[in-house]
């Protein structure tokens, strides 16, 4: 099937999916979860082809692990679908209602976005996760995964499509672009006649390419150059565990801390404690001149270091004279994701909350909490770092729009 035909089918399917009841959607998701587990052997067989090819091509061990599927991981994917089925259905929710002096009654109600395109890299679990979220929110989805996981993605998408057909629902609710040619990806980004929203999920390069080349409205997700600022009135017993957690719990995620900022009044006392903690967790420290002498083994930080998402056991350090300089530094180098201040001064904390430009701003807590599950939203499609439509963790509600329904009794406009 060529790309235009595939997109046309998705556009036709979106009207059917939008009209499904909550019961129909939940029943379908639970059945797909069952079918994924039942077809584990065939999915694992397809995945083995991708894993073998990746290893032969010298894929990094961490990326191979991210690609690998086994029965336990497939059960986890299935459980994710069951959890989405258990979430409240946002479609049809009344956001507000009011009546005009002329008697017109208006309701603002939540509706699907329509056709959502998702471009992602080599994580086959995204194929099922993205479908589940978009489907529960009443949308059709077109998926364009990375070539490294193409066989895995085809196997998972086929299970989803066959299960939908068995439930009497159009299988075109999920479409997978199987072509791995980059020219097809570029062409897909121009399908604004058929696709309502495009969401990239992956590294900074992928996201930048989609934002720069798409004619479809894009929800920008992903990269996180996240900072922690330790204020002069910080509780240092809180600061060290927060930094350790934010930096080292998982290094390859967008909400991991990449940079530490410290107030000059406490650097002499705090930075040696920080240095020891980083050494114990094998984290390389790249520090500015004002910080370096207080950190054992630190190397010189460059301007590039302050703007870098390392996704590695590396952290940059900068000393500042006050909270305003910290805010200025963060707003210059951050990616609009997650920022945190450690302080016991409520006024300073509020100044930080008000003036830092990011989707999520914390006081005395790790940046690692920027996550749909942690916020109580259930599963998420990604973390939006932009300001239009959605910002922060994107759950079901962020995969919807709204419309006005107006009830009249013969009114005409004079």
C-alpha positions as a Markdown table, in Angstrom:
| # | Residue | x | y | z |
|---|---|---|---|---|
| 1 | Unk | 0.0 | 0.0 | 0.0 |
| 2 | Unk | 1.4 | 3.4 | -0.9 |
| 3 | Unk | 1.6 | 6.2 | 1.6 |
| 4 | Unk | -1.2 | 8.3 | 0.3 |
| 5 | Unk | -3.6 | 5.3 | 0.2 |
| 6 | Unk | -2.6 | 4.4 | 3.8 |
| 7 | Unk | -3.3 | 8.0 | 4.9 |
| 8 | Unk | -6.6 | 8.0 | 3.2 |
| 9 | Unk | -7.6 | 4.9 | 5.0 |
| 10 | Unk | -6.6 | 6.4 | 8.3 |
| 11 | Unk | -8.7 | 9.5 | 7.6 |
| 12 | Unk | -11.7 | 7.4 | 6.8 |
| 13 | Unk | -11.2 | 5.3 | 10.0 |
| 14 | Unk | -11.0 | 8.4 | 12.3 |
| 15 | Unk | -14.7 | 8.9 | 12.0 |
| 16 | Unk | -15.5 | 5.4 | 13.0 |
| 17 | Unk | -13.1 | 5.4 | 15.9 |
| 18 | Unk | -14.5 | 8.7 | 17.2 |
| 19 | Unk | -17.9 | 7.2 | 17.4 |
| 20 | Unk | -17.0 | 4.1 | 19.4 |
| 21 | Unk | -18.4 | 3.9 | 22.9 |
| 22 | Unk | -16.2 | 3.6 | 25.9 |
| 23 | Unk | -17.2 | 0.0 | 26.4 |
| 24 | Unk | -16.2 | -0.8 | 22.8 |
| 25 | Unk | -12.8 | 0.8 | 23.2 |
| 26 | Unk | -12.1 | -0.8 | 26.5 |
| 27 | Unk | -13.2 | -4.2 | 25.3 |
| 28 | Unk | -11.0 | -3.9 | 22.2 |
| 29 | Unk | -7.9 | -2.9 | 24.2 |
| 30 | Unk | -8.3 | -5.7 | 26.7 |
| 31 | Unk | -8.7 | -8.2 | 23.8 |
| 32 | Unk | -5.6 | -6.9 | 22.1 |
| 33 | Unk | -3.7 | -7.3 | 25.3 |
| 34 | Unk | -4.8 | -10.9 | 25.4 |
| 35 | Unk | -3.9 | -11.4 | 21.8 |
| 36 | Unk | -0.4 | -9.9 | 22.2 |
| 37 | Unk | 0.4 | -12.4 | 25.0 |
| 38 | Unk | -1.2 | -15.3 | 22.9 |
| 39 | Unk | 1.0 | -14.3 | 20.0 |
| 40 | Unk | 4.2 | -13.8 | 22.0 |
| 41 | Unk | 6.1 | -16.6 | 20.2 |
| 42 | Unk | 5.6 | -15.0 | 16.7 |
| 43 | Unk | 6.4 | -11.5 | 18.0 |
| 44 | Unk | 9.6 | -12.7 | 19.7 |
| 45 | Unk | 10.6 | -14.6 | 16.5 |
| 46 | Unk | 10.2 | -11.3 | 14.5 |
| 47 | Unk | 12.0 | -9.4 | 17.2 |
| 48 | Unk | 14.9 | -11.8 | 17.0 |
| 49 | Unk | 15.5 | -10.8 | 13.4 |
| 50 | Unk | 15.8 | -7.2 | 14.4 |
| 51 | Unk | 18.1 | -8.0 | 17.4 |
| 52 | Unk | 20.4 | -10.1 | 15.3 |
| 53 | Unk | 20.7 | -7.5 | 12.6 |
| 54 | Unk | 21.4 | -4.8 | 15.3 |
| 55 | Unk | 24.1 | -6.9 | 16.8 |
| 56 | Unk | 25.7 | -7.6 | 13.4 |
| 57 | Unk | 25.6 | -3.8 | 12.7 |
| 58 | Unk | 27.4 | -3.0 | 16.0 |
| 59 | Unk | 24.4 | -1.6 | 17.8 |
| 60 | Unk | 25.3 | -0.4 | 21.3 |
| 61 | Unk | 24.5 | -2.9 | 24.0 |
| 62 | Unk | 22.1 | -0.5 | 25.7 |
| 63 | Unk | 20.2 | 0.0 | 22.4 |
| 64 | Unk | 20.0 | -3.7 | 21.8 |
| 65 | Unk | 18.5 | -4.1 | 25.3 |
| 66 | Unk | 15.9 | -1.4 | 24.5 |
| 67 | Unk | 15.0 | -3.3 | 21.3 |
| 68 | Unk | 14.8 | -6.7 | 22.8 |
| 69 | Unk | 11.4 | -8.4 | 23.5 |
| 70 | Unk | 10.7 | -11.4 | 25.6 |
| 71 | Unk | 7.6 | -12.9 | 27.2 |
| 72 | Unk | 8.0 | -10.8 | 30.3 |
| 73 | Unk | 8.3 | -7.6 | 28.3 |
| 74 | Unk | 5.3 | -8.5 | 26.1 |
| 75 | Unk | 3.3 | -9.2 | 29.2 |
| 76 | Unk | 4.3 | -5.7 | 30.4 |
| 77 | Unk | 3.1 | -4.2 | 27.1 |
| 78 | Unk | -0.2 | -6.0 | 27.5 |
| 79 | Unk | -0.5 | -4.8 | 31.0 |
| 80 | Unk | 0.0 | -1.3 | 29.7 |
| 81 | Unk | -3.0 | -1.7 | 27.4 |
| 82 | Unk | -5.1 | -3.0 | 30.2 |
| 83 | Unk | -4.2 | 0.1 | 32.3 |
| 84 | Unk | -5.2 | 2.4 | 29.4 |
| 85 | Unk | -8.5 | 0.6 | 29.2 |
| 86 | Unk | -9.0 | 1.2 | 32.9 |
| 87 | Unk | -8.5 | 5.0 | 32.6 |
| 88 | Unk | -11.5 | 7.3 | 32.4 |
| 89 | Unk | -12.6 | 8.1 | 28.8 |
| 90 | Unk | -12.1 | 11.8 | 28.1 |
| 91 | Unk | -14.2 | 11.8 | 25.0 |
| 92 | Unk | -17.6 | 13.6 | 25.4 |
| 93 | Unk | -16.5 | 15.2 | 28.7 |
| 94 | Unk | -18.2 | 18.6 | 29.2 |
| 95 | Unk | -15.6 | 21.3 | 29.9 |
| 96 | Unk | -18.1 | 24.1 | 30.4 |
| 97 | Unk | -21.6 | 25.2 | 29.5 |
| 98 | Unk | -23.4 | 28.5 | 29.4 |
| 99 | Unk | -26.3 | 30.4 | 28.0 |
| 100 | Unk | -26.3 | 33.6 | 26.0 |
| 101 | Unk | -28.8 | 36.5 | 26.5 |
| 102 | Unk | -30.5 | 35.5 | 23.2 |
| 103 | Unk | -31.3 | 32.0 | 24.6 |
| 104 | Unk | -28.5 | 30.1 | 22.7 |
| 105 | Unk | -27.2 | 27.3 | 24.9 |
| 106 | Unk | -23.5 | 26.4 | 24.4 |
| 107 | Unk | -21.6 | 23.3 | 25.5 |
| 108 | Unk | -17.8 | 22.9 | 25.2 |
| 109 | Unk | -17.1 | 19.2 | 24.9 |
| 110 | Unk | -13.9 | 17.1 | 24.5 |
| 111 | Unk | -13.4 | 15.4 | 21.1 |
| 112 | Unk | -10.6 | 13.4 | 19.4 |
| 113 | Unk | -7.8 | 15.1 | 17.5 |
| 114 | Unk | -8.5 | 12.9 | 14.4 |
| 115 | Unk | -5.5 | 11.2 | 12.7 |
| 116 | Unk | -2.4 | 11.3 | 14.8 |
| 117 | Unk | 1.0 | 10.5 | 13.2 |
| 118 | Unk | 3.8 | 9.3 | 15.4 |
| 119 | Unk | 7.4 | 9.0 | 14.3 |
| 120 | Unk | 9.6 | 7.1 | 16.7 |
| 121 | Unk | 12.9 | 5.3 | 17.0 |
| 122 | Unk | 13.8 | 1.7 | 17.8 |
| 123 | Unk | 11.5 | 0.9 | 20.7 |
| 124 | Unk | 8.9 | -1.7 | 19.6 |
| 125 | Unk | 6.8 | -1.2 | 22.8 |
| 126 | Unk | 5.9 | 2.2 | 21.5 |
| 127 | Unk | 3.9 | 0.6 | 18.7 |
| 128 | Unk | 1.4 | -0.8 | 21.1 |
| 129 | Unk | 1.6 | 2.0 | 23.7 |
| 130 | Unk | 1.0 | 4.7 | 21.1 |
| 131 | Unk | -1.9 | 2.9 | 19.5 |
| 132 | Unk | -3.6 | 2.2 | 22.9 |
| 133 | Unk | -3.5 | 5.9 | 24.0 |
| 134 | Unk | -4.5 | 7.3 | 20.7 |
| 135 | Unk | -7.3 | 4.8 | 20.3 |
| 136 | Unk | -8.7 | 5.3 | 23.8 |
| 137 | Unk | -8.8 | 9.0 | 23.0 |
| 138 | Unk | -10.9 | 8.3 | 19.9 |
| 139 | Unk | -8.2 | 8.8 | 17.3 |
| 140 | Unk | -6.8 | 6.8 | 14.4 |
| 141 | Unk | -3.0 | 6.5 | 14.3 |
| 142 | Unk | -0.3 | 6.2 | 11.7 |
| 143 | Unk | 3.0 | 4.9 | 13.0 |
| 144 | Unk | 6.4 | 5.3 | 11.5 |
| 145 | Unk | 8.9 | 3.4 | 13.6 |
| 146 | Unk | 12.7 | 3.1 | 13.2 |
| 147 | Unk | 14.1 | 0.6 | 10.7 |
| 148 | Unk | 16.0 | -1.2 | 13.5 |
| 149 | Unk | 12.7 | -2.5 | 14.9 |
| 150 | Unk | 10.7 | -2.9 | 11.6 |
| 151 | Unk | 10.0 | -6.7 | 12.0 |
| 152 | Unk | 9.0 | -6.3 | 15.6 |
| 153 | Unk | 6.7 | -3.3 | 14.8 |
| 154 | Unk | 5.0 | -5.2 | 11.9 |
| 155 | Unk | 4.3 | -8.2 | 14.2 |
| 156 | Unk | 2.8 | -6.1 | 16.9 |
| 157 | Unk | 0.8 | -3.9 | 14.5 |
| 158 | Unk | -0.6 | -7.0 | 12.8 |
| 159 | Unk | -1.8 | -8.4 | 16.1 |
| 160 | Unk | -3.5 | -5.2 | 16.9 |
| 161 | Unk | -5.2 | -4.9 | 13.4 |
| 162 | Unk | -6.3 | -8.6 | 13.5 |
| 163 | Unk | -7.8 | -8.2 | 17.0 |
| 164 | Unk | -9.7 | -5.0 | 16.0 |
| 165 | Unk | -11.2 | -6.8 | 13.0 |
| 166 | Unk | -12.3 | -9.7 | 15.2 |
| 167 | Unk | -14.1 | -7.1 | 17.4 |
| 168 | Unk | -15.8 | -5.6 | 14.3 |
| 169 | Unk | -13.8 | -2.4 | 14.5 |
| 170 | Unk | -11.9 | -1.1 | 11.5 |
| 171 | Unk | -8.3 | -2.3 | 11.6 |
| 172 | Unk | -7.3 | 0.9 | 9.9 |
| 173 | Unk | -7.5 | 2.6 | 13.3 |
| 174 | Unk | -3.8 | 1.6 | 13.4 |
| 175 | Unk | -1.6 | 2.0 | 10.3 |
| 176 | Unk | 2.1 | 1.2 | 10.3 |
| 177 | Unk | 4.3 | 2.6 | 7.5 |
| 178 | Unk | 6.5 | -0.4 | 6.7 |
| 179 | Unk | 8.8 | 1.4 | 4.2 |
| 180 | Unk | 12.1 | 2.1 | 5.9 |
| 181 | Unk | 13.3 | 4.6 | 3.3 |
| 182 | Unk | 14.0 | 8.1 | 4.8 |
| 183 | Unk | 12.3 | 9.6 | 1.8 |
| 184 | Unk | 9.1 | 8.1 | 2.9 |
| 185 | Unk | 9.5 | 9.7 | 6.3 |
| 186 | Unk | 10.0 | 13.0 | 4.7 |
| 187 | Unk | 6.9 | 12.5 | 2.5 |
| 188 | Unk | 4.9 | 11.5 | 5.5 |
| 189 | Unk | 5.7 | 14.8 | 7.2 |
| 190 | Unk | 3.9 | 16.6 | 4.3 |
| 191 | Unk | 0.6 | 14.7 | 4.6 |
| 192 | Unk | -1.3 | 17.5 | 6.2 |
| 193 | Unk | -4.3 | 16.8 | 4.0 |
| 194 | Unk | -4.8 | 13.5 | 5.9 |
| 195 | Unk | -3.0 | 13.8 | 9.3 |
| 196 | Unk | -4.2 | 16.2 | 11.9 |
| 197 | Unk | -1.2 | 16.2 | 14.3 |
| 198 | Unk | 2.3 | 14.7 | 14.2 |
| 199 | Unk | 4.2 | 13.7 | 17.3 |
| 200 | Unk | 7.9 | 12.8 | 17.2 |
| 201 | Unk | 9.3 | 10.5 | 19.9 |
| 202 | Unk | 13.1 | 10.0 | 20.1 |
| 203 | Unk | 16.3 | 11.9 | 20.2 |
| 204 | Unk | 17.0 | 15.5 | 19.6 |
| 205 | Unk | 18.0 | 14.9 | 16.0 |
| 206 | Unk | 14.7 | 13.2 | 15.1 |
| 207 | Unk | 12.6 | 15.9 | 16.9 |
| 208 | Unk | 14.5 | 18.7 | 15.2 |
| 209 | Unk | 14.0 | 17.1 | 11.8 |
| 210 | Unk | 10.3 | 16.8 | 12.2 |
| 211 | Unk | 9.8 | 20.3 | 13.6 |
| 212 | Unk | 11.8 | 21.8 | 10.7 |
| 213 | Unk | 10.3 | 19.8 | 7.9 |
| 214 | Unk | 6.7 | 18.9 | 8.7 |
| 215 | Unk | 3.8 | 20.8 | 7.2 |
| 216 | Unk | 1.5 | 19.0 | 9.7 |
| 217 | Unk | 1.1 | 20.7 | 13.1 |
| 218 | Unk | 3.7 | 19.1 | 15.5 |
| 219 | Unk | 3.6 | 18.5 | 19.2 |
| 220 | Unk | 7.3 | 18.7 | 20.1 |
| 221 | Unk | 8.4 | 16.2 | 22.7 |
| 222 | Unk | 11.6 | 14.9 | 24.1 |
| 223 | Unk | 14.9 | 16.3 | 24.8 |
| 224 | Unk | 15.6 | 17.5 | 28.3 |
| 225 | Unk | 18.5 | 19.6 | 29.5 |
| 226 | Unk | 17.3 | 19.6 | 33.1 |
| 227 | Unk | 18.9 | 21.7 | 35.9 |
| 228 | Unk | 19.0 | 21.5 | 39.7 |
| 229 | Unk | 19.7 | 24.8 | 41.4 |
| 230 | Unk | 21.0 | 24.5 | 45.0 |
| 231 | Unk | 20.2 | 27.8 | 46.7 |
| 232 | Unk | 22.1 | 29.4 | 49.6 |
| 233 | Unk | 19.2 | 28.5 | 51.9 |
| 234 | Unk | 19.0 | 24.8 | 50.8 |
| 235 | Unk | 18.8 | 21.9 | 53.1 |
| 236 | Unk | 21.9 | 20.0 | 52.0 |
| 237 | Unk | 20.6 | 16.8 | 53.5 |
| 238 | Unk | 17.8 | 17.0 | 51.0 |
| 239 | Unk | 20.0 | 18.2 | 48.1 |
| 240 | Unk | 22.4 | 15.3 | 47.8 |
| 241 | Unk | 19.8 | 12.5 | 47.5 |
| 242 | Unk | 17.7 | 14.6 | 45.1 |
| 243 | Unk | 20.7 | 15.2 | 42.8 |
| 244 | Unk | 21.8 | 11.5 | 43.0 |
| 245 | Unk | 18.2 | 10.4 | 42.0 |
| 246 | Unk | 17.8 | 13.0 | 39.3 |
| 247 | Unk | 21.2 | 12.2 | 37.7 |
| 248 | Unk | 21.8 | 8.5 | 38.2 |
| 249 | Unk | 18.5 | 6.6 | 38.6 |
| 250 | Unk | 18.2 | 6.4 | 34.8 |
| 251 | Unk | 20.7 | 8.3 | 32.7 |
| 252 | Unk | 19.1 | 7.8 | 29.3 |
| 253 | Unk | 15.8 | 9.5 | 30.0 |
| 254 | Unk | 14.6 | 13.1 | 29.2 |
| 255 | Unk | 13.9 | 14.0 | 32.8 |
| 256 | Unk | 17.3 | 13.1 | 34.1 |
| 257 | Unk | 19.3 | 16.1 | 35.5 |
| 258 | Unk | 22.2 | 17.2 | 33.3 |
| 259 | Unk | 23.4 | 20.3 | 35.1 |
| 260 | Unk | 23.9 | 21.5 | 38.6 |
| 261 | Unk | 23.8 | 25.2 | 39.6 |
| 262 | Unk | 25.0 | 26.2 | 43.0 |
| 263 | Unk | 24.9 | 29.5 | 45.0 |
| 264 | Unk | 28.4 | 30.9 | 45.6 |
| 265 | Unk | 27.7 | 31.3 | 49.4 |
| 266 | Unk | 27.5 | 27.5 | 49.9 |
| 267 | Unk | 29.9 | 26.2 | 47.2 |
| 268 | Unk | 32.8 | 25.6 | 49.6 |
| 269 | Unk | 30.6 | 23.6 | 51.9 |
| 270 | Unk | 28.3 | 21.9 | 49.4 |
| 271 | Unk | 30.5 | 21.1 | 46.4 |
| 272 | Unk | 32.8 | 18.6 | 48.2 |
| 273 | Unk | 29.7 | 16.7 | 49.3 |
| 274 | Unk | 28.4 | 16.7 | 45.8 |
| 275 | Unk | 31.8 | 15.7 | 44.4 |
| 276 | Unk | 31.9 | 12.6 | 46.7 |
| 277 | Unk | 28.4 | 11.6 | 45.8 |
| 278 | Unk | 29.2 | 11.8 | 42.1 |
| 279 | Unk | 32.4 | 9.9 | 42.5 |
| 280 | Unk | 30.5 | 7.1 | 44.3 |
| 281 | Unk | 28.1 | 6.9 | 41.3 |
| 282 | Unk | 30.9 | 7.2 | 38.7 |
| 283 | Unk | 29.6 | 10.5 | 37.3 |
| 284 | Unk | 32.1 | 12.7 | 35.5 |
| 285 | Unk | 31.8 | 16.4 | 36.5 |
| 286 | Unk | 32.5 | 19.3 | 34.1 |
| 287 | Unk | 32.7 | 22.5 | 36.1 |
| 288 | Unk | 33.1 | 26.2 | 35.5 |
| 289 | Unk | 36.2 | 28.0 | 36.9 |
| 290 | Unk | 34.3 | 29.2 | 40.0 |
| 291 | Unk | 33.3 | 25.6 | 40.9 |
| 292 | Unk | 36.2 | 23.5 | 39.7 |
| 293 | Unk | 38.6 | 23.9 | 42.7 |
| 294 | Unk | 35.9 | 22.5 | 45.1 |
| 295 | Unk | 35.3 | 19.3 | 43.1 |
| 296 | Unk | 37.8 | 16.5 | 43.1 |
| 297 | Unk | 38.7 | 15.4 | 39.6 |
| 298 | Unk | 36.4 | 17.9 | 37.8 |
| 299 | Unk | 37.4 | 19.0 | 34.3 |
| 300 | Unk | 36.7 | 22.3 | 32.6 |
| 301 | Unk | 33.2 | 22.9 | 31.3 |
| 302 | Unk | 32.7 | 24.5 | 28.0 |
| 303 | Unk | 29.8 | 26.6 | 26.8 |
| 304 | Unk | 28.6 | 23.5 | 24.9 |
| 305 | Unk | 28.5 | 21.6 | 28.1 |
| 306 | Unk | 25.9 | 23.9 | 29.6 |
| 307 | Unk | 23.5 | 23.3 | 26.7 |
| 308 | Unk | 24.0 | 19.5 | 26.3 |
| 309 | Unk | 21.7 | 16.7 | 27.1 |
| 310 | Unk | 24.3 | 14.1 | 28.0 |
| 311 | Unk | 22.2 | 11.0 | 28.5 |
| 312 | Unk | 25.3 | 9.7 | 30.2 |
| 313 | Unk | 27.1 | 9.7 | 33.6 |
| 314 | Unk | 28.2 | 13.3 | 33.1 |
| 315 | Unk | 27.0 | 16.5 | 34.7 |
| 316 | Unk | 27.9 | 20.1 | 34.3 |
| 317 | Unk | 28.3 | 22.6 | 37.2 |
| 318 | Unk | 28.0 | 26.3 | 37.4 |
| 319 | Unk | 28.3 | 28.7 | 40.4 |
| 320 | Unk | 26.0 | 31.8 | 40.5 |
| 321 | Unk | 25.7 | 34.8 | 42.7 |
| 322 | Unk | 22.0 | 34.6 | 43.3 |
| 323 | Unk | 18.7 | 33.0 | 42.2 |
| 324 | Unk | 18.2 | 35.5 | 39.4 |
| 325 | Unk | 21.5 | 34.5 | 37.8 |
| 326 | Unk | 20.5 | 30.8 | 38.1 |
| 327 | Unk | 17.1 | 31.6 | 36.4 |
| 328 | Unk | 18.9 | 33.5 | 33.6 |
| 329 | Unk | 21.3 | 30.6 | 33.1 |
| 330 | Unk | 18.5 | 28.0 | 33.0 |
| 331 | Unk | 16.3 | 30.0 | 30.6 |
| 332 | Unk | 19.3 | 30.4 | 28.3 |
| 333 | Unk | 20.3 | 26.8 | 28.1 |
| 334 | Unk | 17.3 | 24.7 | 29.0 |
| 335 | Unk | 15.0 | 22.8 | 26.6 |
| 336 | Unk | 11.7 | 23.7 | 28.4 |
| 337 | Unk | 11.4 | 20.3 | 30.1 |
| 338 | Unk | 12.0 | 20.1 | 33.9 |
| 339 | Unk | 13.9 | 22.3 | 36.4 |
| 340 | Unk | 14.3 | 22.1 | 40.1 |
| 341 | Unk | 15.3 | 24.4 | 43.0 |
| 342 | Unk | 16.5 | 23.2 | 46.4 |
| 343 | Unk | 15.7 | 25.9 | 49.0 |
| 344 | Unk | 14.0 | 26.4 | 52.3 |
| 345 | Unk | 13.2 | 30.1 | 51.4 |
| 346 | Unk | 9.5 | 30.2 | 50.2 |
| 347 | Unk | 10.0 | 33.6 | 48.5 |
| 348 | Unk | 13.0 | 32.4 | 46.6 |
| 349 | Unk | 11.2 | 29.2 | 45.6 |
| 350 | Unk | 8.2 | 31.1 | 44.3 |
| 351 | Unk | 10.5 | 33.4 | 42.3 |
| 352 | Unk | 12.0 | 30.4 | 40.7 |
| 353 | Unk | 8.6 | 28.8 | 40.0 |
| 354 | Unk | 7.3 | 32.0 | 38.5 |
| 355 | Unk | 10.3 | 32.9 | 36.3 |
| 356 | Unk | 11.8 | 29.7 | 35.0 |
| 357 | Unk | 10.4 | 28.9 | 31.6 |
| 358 | Unk | 9.8 | 25.1 | 31.5 |
| 359 | Unk | 6.9 | 22.7 | 31.4 |
| 360 | Unk | 7.6 | 21.4 | 34.9 |
| 361 | Unk | 9.3 | 23.4 | 37.7 |
| 362 | Unk | 10.0 | 21.7 | 41.1 |
| 363 | Unk | 10.8 | 22.8 | 44.6 |
| 364 | Unk | 12.8 | 20.4 | 46.7 |
| 365 | Unk | 12.2 | 17.4 | 44.5 |
| 366 | Unk | 13.8 | 15.3 | 41.7 |
| 367 | Unk | 13.1 | 16.1 | 38.1 |
| 368 | Unk | 12.5 | 12.4 | 37.5 |
| 369 | Unk | 8.9 | 12.8 | 38.5 |
| 370 | Unk | 8.0 | 14.4 | 35.2 |
| 371 | Unk | 6.1 | 11.4 | 34.0 |
| 372 | Unk | 2.4 | 10.6 | 33.2 |
| 373 | Unk | 2.2 | 7.8 | 35.7 |
| 374 | Unk | 3.8 | 9.8 | 38.4 |
| 375 | Unk | 1.5 | 12.7 | 37.8 |
| 376 | Unk | -1.5 | 10.4 | 38.1 |
| 377 | Unk | -2.4 | 10.7 | 34.4 |
| 378 | Unk | -1.8 | 7.0 | 33.6 |
| 379 | Unk | 0.2 | 6.2 | 30.5 |
| 380 | Unk | 1.7 | 9.0 | 28.4 |
| 381 | Unk | 2.5 | 9.6 | 24.7 |
| 382 | Unk | 5.5 | 11.8 | 25.7 |
| 383 | Unk | 6.6 | 15.0 | 27.4 |
| 384 | Unk | 5.6 | 18.1 | 25.5 |
| 385 | Unk | 8.2 | 20.9 | 25.8 |
| 386 | Unk | 6.2 | 23.4 | 23.8 |
| 387 | Unk | 3.4 | 25.8 | 24.8 |
| 388 | Unk | 0.6 | 25.4 | 22.3 |
| 389 | Unk | -2.1 | 22.8 | 22.9 |
| 390 | Unk | -0.2 | 20.6 | 25.4 |
| 391 | Unk | 2.7 | 21.0 | 27.8 |
| 392 | Unk | 4.4 | 18.5 | 30.1 |
| 393 | Unk | 3.3 | 14.8 | 30.4 |
| 394 | Unk | 0.8 | 14.0 | 27.6 |
| 395 | Unk | -1.9 | 11.6 | 28.7 |
| 396 | Unk | -5.3 | 10.9 | 27.2 |
| 397 | Unk | -6.7 | 14.4 | 27.6 |
| 398 | Unk | -3.7 | 15.9 | 25.7 |
| 399 | Unk | -4.7 | 13.7 | 22.8 |
| 400 | Unk | -8.0 | 15.4 | 22.4 |
| 401 | Unk | -9.3 | 18.8 | 21.3 |
| 402 | Unk | -12.7 | 20.3 | 21.9 |
| 403 | Unk | -15.7 | 21.7 | 20.1 |
| 404 | Unk | -18.7 | 23.9 | 20.9 |
| 405 | Unk | -22.2 | 22.4 | 20.6 |
| 406 | Unk | -24.8 | 25.1 | 20.3 |
| 407 | Unk | -28.6 | 24.6 | 20.9 |
| 408 | Unk | -31.1 | 27.1 | 19.6 |
| 409 | Unk | -34.8 | 27.5 | 19.2 |
| 410 | Unk | -35.0 | 29.4 | 15.9 |
| 411 | Unk | -32.6 | 32.3 | 16.7 |
| 412 | Unk | -31.2 | 34.3 | 13.8 |
| 413 | Unk | -28.6 | 37.0 | 14.0 |
| 414 | Unk | -29.7 | 40.5 | 13.4 |
